[in-house]
């Protein structure tokens, strides 16, 4: 189970809002390939019950196959590992994100198509969870954030979660994986520095700002101040 009261509370709120969605908790293995494996099984079985997988990983950086193919990847990954941030390659696109025990991964798996687009159901869950914590969240790009995108979850204009989606087709049937990486607590500046240093070592001209990011914990502390 989650190892902090706030993370446990976020899991409770997500569980309540998810309703009839089948819930899967994984706070031990942190297997980044498990989502696609499960989605393949759902498609093969014609299983239309959505799944919500809540999971965490040990401290690490998770990056994309595109970056892993760059010439300087092995050296940049070794340097990151020496700093305490081992690098793992996920099967999906994008840039690099930081994972640790206070970053909650939220994966919603369903058979497609669904109304409202690939991100809608997950955004409803995330924004609803923030509302139940007393925080107002919306979504959009955040200049200066790492792995920036149009569907970031934002609080006060800062990125608290990044979202991605992947649609796969097998034998004429489609499945949708929507994923969020939610920073519940931790030292945001440290996370940003780890991502920035790794990507700069790859030769990418990145200039990420800690001020573009926040955690749920810091937002709640500001509300109480």
C-alpha positions in Angstrom: 0.0 0.0 0.0 1.1 3.7 -0.3 3.7 4.7 2.2 2.5 8.2 3.0 -0.9 9.5 4.3 -1.4 11.9 1.3 -0.7 9.2 -1.3 -3.1 6.9 0.5 -5.7 9.6 0.5 -5.3 10.2 -3.3 -5.7 6.5 -3.9 -8.9 6.4 -1.8 -10.3 9.4 -3.8 -9.4 7.9 -7.1 -11.0 4.6 -6.1 -14.2 6.3 -5.0 -14.5 8.3 -8.2 -13.7 5.4 -10.5 -16.9 3.7 -9.5 -17.5 0.5 -11.5 -14.0 0.5 -13.0 -11.9 -2.6 -11.9 -9.1 -1.4 -9.6 -5.6 -2.8 -9.7 -3.0 -1.7 -7.2 0.8 -2.3 -7.7 3.1 -0.6 -5.2 5.8 -3.3 -5.4 6.8 -4.3 -8.9 6.5 -1.0 -10.8 6.4 -2.9 -14.1 6.2 -0.3 -16.9 5.2 -3.0 -19.4 2.3 -4.3 -17.4 -0.3 -1.9 -18.8 0.2 -3.0 -22.4 0.2 -6.7 -21.4 -3.1 -6.2 -19.6 -4.6 -4.3 -22.5 -3.7 -7.0 -24.9 -5.4 -9.5 -22.7 -8.6 -7.3 -22.5 -8.8 -7.1 -26.3 -8.3 -10.8 -26.7 -11.0 -11.6 -24.2 -13.4 -8.9 -25.5 -13.4 -7.6 -21.9 -15.2 -4.2 -21.9 -14.8 -3.5 -18.1 -12.3 -0.6 -17.8 -9.3 -1.1 -15.5 -7.6 1.5 -13.4 -4.1 0.5 -12.4 -2.5 2.6 -9.6 1.3 2.0 -9.3 4.6 3.4 -8.3 8.2 2.8 -9.2 11.5 3.2 -7.3 13.4 6.3 -8.0 14.3 6.3 -11.7 14.0 8.2 -14.9 11.7 6.7 -17.6 12.4 7.7 -21.1 11.3 6.8 -24.7 12.7 4.5 -27.3 13.5 7.5 -29.5 15.9 9.0 -26.9 17.3 5.5 -26.2 18.4 5.3 -29.8 20.5 8.5 -29.6 24.3 8.1 -29.9 25.0 9.3 -26.4 22.4 7.3 -24.6 24.6 4.7 -22.9 26.9 7.3 -21.4 24.1 9.6 -20.4 22.3 6.7 -18.7 25.4 5.7 -16.8 25.9 9.2 -15.5 22.3 9.4 -14.4 22.6 6.0 -12.7 25.7 7.3 -10.8 23.6 10.2 -9.6 21.0 7.8 -8.2 18.6 7.9 -11.1 18.7 4.7 -13.2 17.1 5.0 -16.6 14.4 2.8 -17.8 13.0 2.8 -21.4 9.2 2.6 -21.8 7.4 1.4 -25.0 5.7 4.7 -25.7 6.8 8.0 -27.2 7.6 11.3 -25.5 10.5 12.6 -23.5 11.8 11.8 -20.0 9.9 11.8 -16.7 11.0 11.3 -13.0 9.5 8.4 -11.0 9.8 7.7 -7.2 7.7 6.5 -4.4 5.7 9.8 -4.2 4.9 9.9 -7.9 1.6 8.0 -8.5 1.2 6.4 -11.9 -2.5 6.2 -12.9 -3.2 4.0 -15.9 -6.7 3.7 -17.3 -7.3 0.8 -19.8 -10.4 0.4 -21.9 -11.7 -0.9 -25.2 -12.0 1.9 -27.7 -13.5 4.0 -29.0 -14.8 6.0 -26.0 -16.7 9.3 -26.3 -14.8 12.5 -25.4 -11.4 11.6 -26.8 -8.5 9.5 -25.3 -7.8 11.7 -22.3 -11.3 12.7 -21.2 -12.1 9.9 -18.8 -8.8 10.1 -17.1 -8.9 13.9 -16.8 -12.3 13.7 -15.2 -10.8 11.4 -12.6 -7.8 13.6 -11.9 -9.6 16.9 -11.8 -12.3 15.3 -9.6 -9.7 14.0 -7.2 -8.1 17.4 -6.9 -11.5 18.9 -6.2 -12.1 16.5 -3.4 -8.7 17.6 -1.9 -9.8 21.2 -2.1 -7.7 22.1 -5.2 -8.8 23.5 -8.5 -7.1 21.8 -11.5 -7.3 22.2 -15.3 -5.3 21.0 -18.2 -3.0 22.5 -20.8 0.6 23.2 -21.7 3.1 24.5 -19.2 6.1 26.3 -20.8 9.3 25.3 -19.0 8.0 21.9 -17.8 9.7 18.7 -18.7 7.8 16.3 -21.1 5.4 19.2 -21.7 2.1 18.5 -23.5 -1.3 19.9 -24.2 -2.9 17.6 -21.6 -0.8 18.3 -18.6 -2.8 18.5 -15.3 -2.2 21.9 -13.9 -2.8 23.6 -10.6 -2.2 27.3 -10.5 -0.6 27.2 -13.9 2.0 24.6 -12.9 2.3 21.0 -14.0 1.4 18.4 -11.4 0.9 15.5 -13.8 1.7 14.6 -17.3 -0.7 12.6 -19.5 -0.2 10.3 -22.4 -2.4 8.0 -24.4 -1.8 5.0 -26.7 -4.3 3.3 -29.0 -3.5 -0.3 -30.2 -5.4 -2.4 -32.7 -5.4 -6.2 -32.6 -7.4 -8.3 -35.1 -9.7 -5.4 -35.9 -10.3 -4.5 -32.2 -8.9 -1.5 -30.5 -7.8 -0.8 -26.9 -6.9 2.5 -25.3 -4.3 3.1 -22.6 -4.4 6.6 -21.0 -1.7 7.2 -18.4 -0.9 10.0 -15.9 2.2 10.5 -13.9 1.0 12.5 -10.8 3.5 14.1 -8.4 1.9 13.7 -5.0 4.9 14.9 -2.9 8.7 15.1 -3.0 11.3 17.6 -4.0 10.1 18.9 -7.4 13.3 20.8 -8.1 15.4 17.6 -7.6 13.1 15.7 -10.0 13.5 18.5 -12.6 17.3 18.6 -12.2 17.5 14.8 -12.7 15.6 15.0 -16.0 17.4 18.1 -17.2 20.8 16.7 -16.5 20.1 13.4 -18.3 18.6 15.1 -21.4 21.4 17.6 -21.6 23.9 14.8 -21.5 22.1 13.4 -24.6 22.8 16.8 -26.3 19.2 18.1 -26.1 18.9 21.9 -25.6 16.6 21.7 -22.7 16.0 24.5 -20.1 13.4 23.1 -17.7 12.3 25.2 -14.7 11.3 23.9 -11.3 8.9 26.8 -11.0 6.9 25.2 -13.8 6.1 22.2 -11.6 4.4 21.5 -8.3 3.3 18.6 -6.1 -0.1 18.1 -4.5 1.5 18.3 -1.1 3.0 21.8 -1.9 -0.3 23.0 -3.3 -2.2 21.8 -0.2 0.4 23.5 2.1 0.0 26.8 0.2 -3.8 26.6 0.8 -3.3 26.0 4.5 -0.7 28.8 4.9 
